[in-house]
């Protein structure tokens, strides 16, 4: 099975931006084991700006564009160092792809990206994809073309014709409202028609990240229309990936439409 897995800043880093070594180590161990069992893994990873905040000793995520880009430039090095270290422990190699909105929207560029990804996969490499925040101009602002890595993950899943997109979140899946502010919110285990779904998906994610449930809903619309299932699981429980690969229920599954 070919799986695109998107992991966010809240899974990879502590609140101050420093790498969450224990959680990231466990995450990489599970992905390595899945790859050993024959699955093809493509990783879309946030965390560059968040880790840059920690590395630079900043009090909070920057709000101005130039500072975000500077933090991303520093944090991306830290992010790939962490991945290279942990995956190497299980004899797996990672390859970095930093993309911009133009790369995705331009047909020639996107074809080249697909070819590169296919070649990396054939070399048994785990591609690690992130938006190129250090050089982007509008992509990491509010009005965007890619916008954040939830959308990038959905586009990547379509690009590589994945069998499944898995989103690691800071909650267990989709609820009728944010369970952190609405204790009576009900959990939704399966969504068969996202267009008819009525939920309150507001919320901005972690203080160091840019995503939230609303962006994941938009990502689900992209991939399900392409016939790809998407699942949201809790990023603090990477072992749930085993359940998904075994065909068991975990998190919230959005069923891809038959095309």
Beta strands, then each sheet from edge to edge (+ up, - down):
strand 1: 2-7
strand 2: 40-45
strand 3: 93-99
strand 4: 125-131
strand 5: 164-169
strand 6: 174-175
strand 7: 187-188
strand 8: 190-191
strand 9: 229-234
strand 10: 252-254
sheet 1: 3+ 4+ 2+ 1+ 5+ 9+ 10- 8-
sheet 2: 6+ 7-
end
